[in-house]
Each structure stands twice: as structure tokens, then as C-alpha cells.
Amino acid sequence: MRLSRISIRNFRRLKDVAISFEVDETVFVGPNNSGKTSATAAVRSFLGRRDFKIHDFSACVIKKFDCFGSGQEPEIIPSIQLDLWFTVDPDTISFGQVISLSTGVSQDFTEIGIRCSLELKSKENLLVDYQSAFPDKDGSRDRNLSHFLGLDGKLKQH
């Protein structure tokens, strides 16, 4: 079994990106600010011990956070996702270990995907905590939700 590709959504400047890996090695090449470091940071964040920060979300989805709690709630609170796709050789012993992760099998079983997602636990709890920290004063708040989630430990808590 080998990692063949990854997909990253809503992480920093990577709104929706797919990266394929070569069999032996893959090298990220590109101009500054093209996402090379962000791609590796996304993998490290999900698979390592690095905590996510509010600014790890793409700038375009931060606006959705800031609408939340303002009476203009978005339908979906954004999440950061990492999909890992593995090429599987059904003739190897690792196939038996991998098959237990699968929800379905076809005749041509050569890939398995795993989705890692940073998601909100509870909209209700977040809203209560946010409103408690920054009460509504005459129809507005001192700070928006993205500021609140940037406070120490708040993103991880929710």
C-alpha cells in the first residue's frame, strides 16, 4: 500500500487542491506563495501534533465564520479537509488490514481513501460561548467570531 494522492480543502490559500504522488518520490516545485508549504503543513496538522489555528482556514471561508452569530448564519460552517488516497495491492497481506476500513468493495479494488476533517462540534455550544465572551451591544459585537476562535484554545475547544 502506498500514498498515491491527497486532496486539501479550505486550508490557507488552498481552497480545493489535489496532489498526485509518484511511486518513488515527489518534489514540490513552484513560485513563492504557490502553496508548497501550506500543502505540507496541512498534512502535518492532521497527522502530526500541530494544532490548527483560525488563520489556517482559507481567507474566503473566514467570512462565513464571521456571519455566524450575526443573524446571517451560513448553512454550513466551514471545515478543513484532507483526503488521503492509497493504492492497494489486493494480493498483499496489507489488503486484509485495509479492507476493514472500507464501507464497500468492488471487483476492481485498488484504492482506498481516508478523509480527515476539522469540523465544528456543536453550533449551539459555539454560539453560547461566543455570545458570553462578546455580548451583543445594540445589535453589534466588539469582536467577530474569527477573532473569538483565534483566542487561545477556542478553536480546539469547539
Buried (B, 14 or more C-beta within 10 A) or exposed (E): BEEBBBBBBBBBBBBEBEBEBEEEEEEEEEEEEEBBEBBEBBBEBBEEEEEBEBEBBBEEBBEBBBBBBEEEEEEEBBEBBBBBBBBBEEEEEEBEEBEEEEEEEEEEBEEBBEEBEBEBEEEEEBBEBBEEBBEEEEEEBEEBBBBBBBEEEBBEEB
